[in-house]
Amino acid sequence: MRNFLKAVTGMTLAAVILTTVLLFTPGRSVAGEKLTVAGAADLTFAFNEIAKDFEKETGVKVVLSLGSTGMLTRQIEHGAPFDIFFAANSKYIDELEKGGYVIPDTVALYAVGRVVLAVNRASGVKAASLEDLLDPKIKKVAIANPAHAPYGVAAMEALKSAGLWEALKSKLVYGENVRQTLQFIQTGNAETGIVALSVADLPEISYTLIDAKLHNPIRQAAAVVKTTGDEKRAREFIKYVLGPKGRPIMHKYGFVLPEEDR
C-alpha cells in the first residue's frame, strides 16, 4: 500500500481519492457478481446506458470509473483494481500490453471518436468554425489537457492544423478530462470549447462537428486488465460493447464504429 500511494503522488487529489475508494470497495469481481470498468470520460453517457443493459441481462453489476485515459493508465500500472479498461486512444492500451498489464488476446478496437466545437447557448457568443474562436467576445476556450487526455490532443491538433494554436493559447483553459471540459462550457466558465461529440448533446450546449481531417483519428481500444478477478465476465462485457446490443448505443452517441473507419 505504501508503494502504491507513493506512486500516485504525482496525480491529482481527485484521481488519488478515486483509486483509493476503489481499492477498499469490497466484492470486486467476486464470482461474476461485479465488474469494475475503467473508461475514458467520453464514454460517460454511452456506458451508463450499456452498463445498465448488461446488468439487466446478466445480473452482473458494472461499476464505472470514468476519467482521463492517461490518468487511468497510470493507475492500472500502479495496481488499481480494474477489470477492464476502455481507453480513448489505442496507444495507451498498446503501452499496457507491452508492460504486461493487460491480456493480449482481449485487445480490441471498439470505436473511433469525433470532436466538436461546443458553445454555451447562454453566453451570447456564436462560433460555428474554429476561426470564430478569434472573436474578442470569446474570452475562454476549454479543451481537455493534451498531456493525458486524447481528446485534448485532438483539440490541439485541430487548432494547430487550422493555424490557430498560437493565437488562441492565451484563451485556453484545460479540463482534467473531456467531461470536466464540457462542464466548464455548461457552467459558463468558458464560452466555448472542443469536446467529444459523444457528450455534447446537452440543452445548454450547441455544437458543430470539426472536420476529422484536422486531427489524427481517435481510435479507441479496450482490453481486460491482467489482474482481473473475473476474466470470463470481463471478456463478455467487451463482446457486449462490440456486439449487436452495444454497437447501436455507441452509434447513438456519435461514435464511428470500427468497420466504418475507412
BALOFI-932073 format. One record per residue (C-alpha): residue number from 1; residue in three letters; x, y, z. Coordinates in nm, 3 decimals, always signed. Example, Ala and Ser with C-alpha at 12.3 -4.5 7.8 and 13.67 -1.06 7.14 Angstrom:
BEGIN
SITE    k    r       xx       yy       zz
SITE    1  ALA   +1.230   -0.450   +0.780
SITE    2  SER   +1.367   -0.106   +0.714
// end
This chain:
BEGIN
SITE    k    r       xx       yy       zz
SITE    1  MET   +0.000   +0.000   +0.000
SITE    2  ARG   +0.285   +0.242   +0.084
SITE    3  ASN   +0.441   +0.190   -0.260
SITE    4  PHE   +0.106   +0.243   -0.432
SITE    5  LEU   +0.042   +0.571   -0.252
SITE    6  LYS   +0.393   +0.687   -0.333
SITE    7  ALA   +0.334   +0.606   -0.699
SITE    8  VAL   +0.023   +0.820   -0.722
SITE    9  THR   +0.160   +1.129   -0.551
SITE   10  GLY   +0.206   +1.292   -0.890
SITE   11  MET   -0.164   +1.255   -0.971
SITE   12  THR   -0.441   +1.498   -0.887
SITE   13  LEU   -0.608   +1.460   -0.549
SITE   14  ALA   -0.930   +1.353   -0.724
SITE   15  ALA   -0.751   +1.072   -0.905
SITE   16  VAL   -0.591   +0.950   -0.583
SITE   17  ILE   -0.922   +0.955   -0.396
SITE   18  LEU   -1.092   +0.766   -0.678
SITE   19  THR   -0.831   +0.494   -0.680
SITE   20  THR   -0.824   +0.466   -0.301
SITE   21  VAL   -1.202   +0.428   -0.287
SITE   22  LEU   -1.186   +0.152   -0.544
SITE   23  LEU   -0.909   -0.025   -0.358
SITE   24  PHE   -1.117   -0.052   -0.044
SITE   25  THR   -1.450   -0.131   -0.208
SITE   26  PRO   -1.539   -0.489   -0.115
SITE   27  GLY   -1.668   -0.754   -0.352
SITE   28  ARG   -1.476   -0.663   -0.667
SITE   29  SER   -1.542   -0.918   -0.939
SITE   30  VAL   -1.626   -1.198   -0.698
SITE   31  ALA   -1.795   -1.497   -0.863
SITE   32  GLY   -1.912   -1.286   -1.154
SITE   33  GLU   -2.113   -1.050   -0.931
SITE   34  LYS   -1.931   -0.729   -1.012
SITE   35  LEU   -1.709   -0.578   -1.279
SITE   36  THR   -1.513   -0.256   -1.235
SITE   37  VAL   -1.476   -0.086   -1.571
SITE   38  ALA   -1.225   +0.194   -1.619
SITE   39  GLY   -1.307   +0.409   -1.917
SITE   40  ALA   -1.237   +0.736   -2.091
SITE   41  ALA   -1.465   +1.023   -1.992
SITE   42  ASP   -1.612   +1.048   -2.342
SITE   43  LEU   -1.791   +0.718   -2.271
SITE   44  THR   -1.999   +0.862   -1.986
SITE   45  PHE   -2.341   +0.866   -2.150
SITE   46  ALA   -2.297   +0.562   -2.374
SITE   47  PHE   -2.158   +0.340   -2.100
SITE   48  ASN   -2.417   +0.444   -1.842
SITE   49  GLU   -2.673   +0.300   -2.082
SITE   50  ILE   -2.470   -0.006   -2.182
SITE   51  ALA   -2.384   -0.093   -1.822
SITE   52  LYS   -2.750   -0.089   -1.720
SITE   53  ASP   -2.848   -0.313   -2.011
SITE   54  PHE   -2.563   -0.555   -1.942
SITE   55  GLU   -2.656   -0.574   -1.575
SITE   56  LYS   -3.023   -0.645   -1.657
SITE   57  GLU   -2.925   -0.918   -1.900
SITE   58  THR   -2.654   -1.091   -1.696
SITE   59  GLY   -2.713   -0.993   -1.333
SITE   60  VAL   -2.354   -0.868   -1.316
SITE   61  LYS   -2.317   -0.524   -1.158
SITE   62  VAL   -2.098   -0.289   -1.360
SITE   63  VAL   -1.916   -0.017   -1.165
SITE   64  LEU   -1.790   +0.258   -1.394
SITE   65  SER   -1.476   +0.458   -1.319
SITE   66  LEU   -1.452   +0.720   -1.592
SITE   67  GLY   -1.184   +0.984   -1.635
SITE   68  SER   -0.870   +1.082   -1.820
SITE   69  THR   -0.723   +0.797   -2.023
SITE   70  GLY   -0.369   +0.893   -1.926
SITE   71  MET   -0.452   +0.905   -1.555
SITE   72  LEU   -0.635   +0.572   -1.566
SITE   73  THR   -0.340   +0.416   -1.748
SITE   74  ARG   -0.104   +0.524   -1.472
SITE   75  GLN   -0.344   +0.389   -1.209
SITE   76  ILE   -0.352   +0.048   -1.378
SITE   77  GLU   +0.027   +0.043   -1.387
SITE   78  HIS   +0.029   +0.109   -1.013
SITE   79  GLY   -0.220   -0.163   -0.926
SITE   80  ALA   -0.564   -0.004   -0.938
SITE   81  PRO   -0.828   -0.278   -0.916
SITE   82  PHE   -0.994   -0.250   -1.255
SITE   83  ASP   -1.123   -0.547   -1.454
SITE   84  ILE   -1.142   -0.381   -1.796
SITE   85  PHE   -1.002   -0.064   -1.948
SITE   86  PHE   -1.165   +0.126   -2.235
SITE   87  ALA   -0.910   +0.386   -2.345
SITE   88  ALA   -0.979   +0.689   -2.566
SITE   89  ASN   -0.663   +0.617   -2.764
SITE   90  SER   -0.532   +0.276   -2.862
SITE   91  LYS   -0.172   +0.377   -2.789
SITE   92  TYR   -0.241   +0.357   -2.414
SITE   93  ILE   -0.366   +0.000   -2.448
SITE   94  ASP   -0.056   -0.077   -2.656
SITE   95  GLU   +0.162   +0.061   -2.373
SITE   96  LEU   -0.017   -0.150   -2.115
SITE   97  GLU   +0.011   -0.460   -2.333
SITE   98  LYS   +0.387   -0.409   -2.371
SITE   99  GLY   +0.414   -0.368   -1.995
SITE  100  GLY   +0.222   -0.687   -1.928
SITE  101  TYR   -0.074   -0.516   -1.761
SITE  102  VAL   -0.350   -0.643   -1.991
SITE  103  ILE   -0.437   -0.977   -2.150
SITE  104  PRO   -0.309   -0.954   -2.510
SITE  105  ASP   -0.582   -1.152   -2.686
SITE  106  THR   -0.853   -0.929   -2.535
SITE  107  VAL   -0.724   -0.611   -2.700
SITE  108  ALA   -0.990   -0.473   -2.934
SITE  109  LEU   -1.068   -0.152   -3.120
SITE  110  TYR   -1.420   -0.056   -3.015
SITE  111  ALA   -1.482   +0.292   -3.159
SITE  112  VAL   -1.344   +0.598   -3.332
SITE  113  GLY   -1.426   +0.929   -3.165
SITE  114  ARG   -1.514   +1.269   -3.311
SITE  115  VAL   -1.467   +1.619   -3.171
SITE  116  VAL   -1.699   +1.917   -3.188
SITE  117  LEU   -1.680   +2.289   -3.131
SITE  118  ALA   -1.918   +2.347   -2.840
SITE  119  VAL   -2.074   +2.678   -2.735
SITE  120  ASN   -2.264   +2.774   -2.421
SITE  121  ARG   -2.605   +2.883   -2.554
SITE  122  ALA   -2.648   +3.145   -2.282
SITE  123  SER   -2.308   +3.305   -2.340
SITE  124  GLY   -2.428   +3.533   -2.619
SITE  125  VAL   -2.137   +3.435   -2.844
SITE  126  LYS   -2.153   +3.244   -3.170
SITE  127  ALA   -1.888   +3.008   -3.303
SITE  128  ALA   -1.958   +2.774   -3.592
SITE  129  SER   -1.596   +2.738   -3.703
SITE  130  LEU   -1.258   +2.727   -3.534
SITE  131  GLU   -1.173   +3.066   -3.683
SITE  132  ASP   -1.466   +3.215   -3.492
SITE  133  LEU   -1.275   +3.148   -3.169
SITE  134  LEU   -1.061   +3.452   -3.252
SITE  135  ASP   -1.360   +3.677   -3.177
SITE  136  PRO   -1.263   +3.914   -2.891
SITE  137  LYS   -1.601   +3.843   -2.728
SITE  138  ILE   -1.481   +3.488   -2.664
SITE  139  LYS   -1.257   +3.507   -2.358
SITE  140  LYS   -1.213   +3.136   -2.274
SITE  141  VAL   -1.185   +2.823   -2.487
SITE  142  ALA   -1.191   +2.496   -2.295
SITE  143  ILE   -1.011   +2.179   -2.405
SITE  144  ALA   -0.908   +1.864   -2.222
SITE  145  ASN   -0.547   +1.861   -2.109
SITE  146  PRO   -0.339   +1.726   -2.401
SITE  147  ALA   -0.082   +1.592   -2.154
SITE  148  HIS   -0.305   +1.298   -2.064
SITE  149  ALA   -0.639   +1.328   -2.247
SITE  150  PRO   -0.664   +1.202   -2.608
SITE  151  TYR   -0.950   +1.439   -2.686
SITE  152  GLY   -0.729   +1.723   -2.568
SITE  153  VAL   -0.464   +1.605   -2.812
SITE  154  ALA   -0.722   +1.603   -3.092
SITE  155  ALA   -0.832   +1.955   -2.998
SITE  156  MET   -0.472   +2.077   -3.001
SITE  157  GLU   -0.406   +1.909   -3.337
SITE  158  ALA   -0.719   +2.063   -3.489
SITE  159  LEU   -0.623   +2.412   -3.372
SITE  160  LYS   -0.269   +2.369   -3.499
SITE  161  SER   -0.391   +2.240   -3.835
SITE  162  ALA   -0.617   +2.545   -3.862
SITE  163  GLY   -0.320   +2.770   -3.780
SITE  164  LEU   -0.488   +2.898   -3.463
SITE  165  TRP   -0.296   +2.736   -3.178
SITE  166  GLU   -0.057   +3.022   -3.104
SITE  167  ALA   -0.324   +3.288   -3.144
SITE  168  LEU   -0.560   +3.111   -2.903
SITE  169  LYS   -0.312   +2.995   -2.639
SITE  170  SER   -0.396   +3.278   -2.402
SITE  171  LYS   -0.766   +3.188   -2.413
SITE  172  LEU   -0.726   +2.818   -2.340
SITE  173  VAL   -0.842   +2.659   -2.015
SITE  174  TYR   -0.772   +2.292   -1.953
SITE  175  GLY   -1.009   +2.033   -1.815
SITE  176  GLU   -0.884   +1.720   -1.639
SITE  177  ASN   -1.080   +1.517   -1.895
SITE  178  VAL   -1.337   +1.578   -2.165
SITE  179  ARG   -1.632   +1.571   -1.922
SITE  180  GLN   -1.479   +1.835   -1.697
SITE  181  THR   -1.405   +2.037   -2.009
SITE  182  LEU   -1.771   +2.017   -2.105
SITE  183  GLN   -1.869   +2.128   -1.753
SITE  184  PHE   -1.659   +2.442   -1.796
SITE  185  ILE   -1.872   +2.526   -2.100
SITE  186  GLN   -2.201   +2.423   -1.939
SITE  187  THR   -2.142   +2.647   -1.638
SITE  188  GLY   -2.022   +2.943   -1.844
SITE  189  ASN   -1.668   +2.933   -1.707
SITE  190  ALA   -1.572   +2.908   -2.073
SITE  191  GLU   -1.797   +3.034   -2.351
SITE  192  THR   -1.670   +2.773   -2.595
SITE  193  GLY   -1.455   +2.464   -2.618
SITE  194  ILE   -1.366   +2.149   -2.806
SITE  195  VAL   -1.513   +1.830   -2.666
SITE  196  ALA   -1.619   +1.480   -2.768
SITE  197  LEU   -1.929   +1.450   -2.982
SITE  198  SER   -2.044   +1.169   -2.752
SITE  199  VAL   -2.103   +1.405   -2.457
SITE  200  ALA   -2.201   +1.727   -2.635
SITE  201  ASP   -2.574   +1.673   -2.684
SITE  202  LEU   -2.699   +1.875   -2.386
SITE  203  PRO   -2.961   +2.152   -2.355
SITE  204  GLU   -2.704   +2.414   -2.253
SITE  205  ILE   -2.479   +2.340   -2.549
SITE  206  SER   -2.485   +2.399   -2.922
SITE  207  TYR   -2.213   +2.235   -3.127
SITE  208  THR   -2.060   +2.195   -3.471
SITE  209  LEU   -1.869   +1.889   -3.587
SITE  210  ILE   -1.499   +1.955   -3.651
SITE  211  ASP   -1.350   +1.819   -3.972
SITE  212  ALA   -1.184   +1.488   -3.885
SITE  213  LYS   -0.904   +1.568   -4.131
SITE  214  LEU   -0.775   +1.834   -3.892
SITE  215  HIS   -0.659   +1.579   -3.635
SITE  216  ASN   -0.530   +1.224   -3.613
SITE  217  PRO   -0.801   +0.957   -3.583
SITE  218  ILE   -0.917   +0.900   -3.225
SITE  219  ARG   -0.906   +0.520   -3.237
SITE  220  GLN   -1.029   +0.385   -2.906
SITE  221  ALA   -0.931   +0.043   -2.775
SITE  222  ALA   -1.015   -0.183   -2.483
SITE  223  ALA   -0.858   -0.476   -2.301
SITE  224  VAL   -0.909   -0.694   -1.995
SITE  225  VAL   -0.670   -0.599   -1.713
SITE  226  LYS   -0.444   -0.891   -1.625
SITE  227  THR   -0.522   -0.873   -1.252
SITE  228  THR   -0.897   -0.910   -1.302
SITE  229  GLY   -1.074   -1.144   -1.067
SITE  230  ASP   -1.324   -1.246   -1.332
SITE  231  GLU   -1.168   -1.277   -1.676
SITE  232  LYS   -1.468   -1.460   -1.822
SITE  233  ARG   -1.717   -1.185   -1.736
SITE  234  ALA   -1.469   -0.914   -1.837
SITE  235  ARG   -1.434   -1.071   -2.180
SITE  236  GLU   -1.812   -1.090   -2.205
SITE  237  PHE   -1.850   -0.719   -2.135
SITE  238  ILE   -1.612   -0.623   -2.415
SITE  239  LYS   -1.800   -0.855   -2.651
SITE  240  TYR   -2.126   -0.693   -2.539
SITE  241  VAL   -1.997   -0.345   -2.627
SITE  242  LEU   -1.880   -0.474   -2.965
SITE  243  GLY   -2.192   -0.682   -3.024
SITE  244  PRO   -2.540   -0.619   -3.166
SITE  245  LYS   -2.669   -0.466   -2.842
SITE  246  GLY   -2.376   -0.242   -2.757
SITE  247  ARG   -2.296   -0.110   -3.103
SITE  248  PRO   -2.627   +0.070   -3.164
SITE  249  ILE   -2.583   +0.255   -2.835
SITE  250  MET   -2.229   +0.359   -2.928
SITE  251  HIS   -2.358   +0.477   -3.264
SITE  252  LYS   -2.639   +0.668   -3.094
SITE  253  TYR   -2.384   +0.876   -2.903
SITE  254  GLY   -2.187   +0.968   -3.212
SITE  255  PHE   -1.908   +0.713   -3.215
SITE  256  VAL   -1.788   +0.589   -3.551
SITE  257  LEU   -1.780   +0.212   -3.533
SITE  258  PRO   -1.454   +0.033   -3.621
SITE  259  GLU   -1.584   -0.103   -3.951
SITE  260  GLU   -1.688   +0.249   -4.056
SITE  261  ASP   -1.337   +0.390   -4.009
SITE  262  ARG   -1.212   +0.373   -4.363
// end
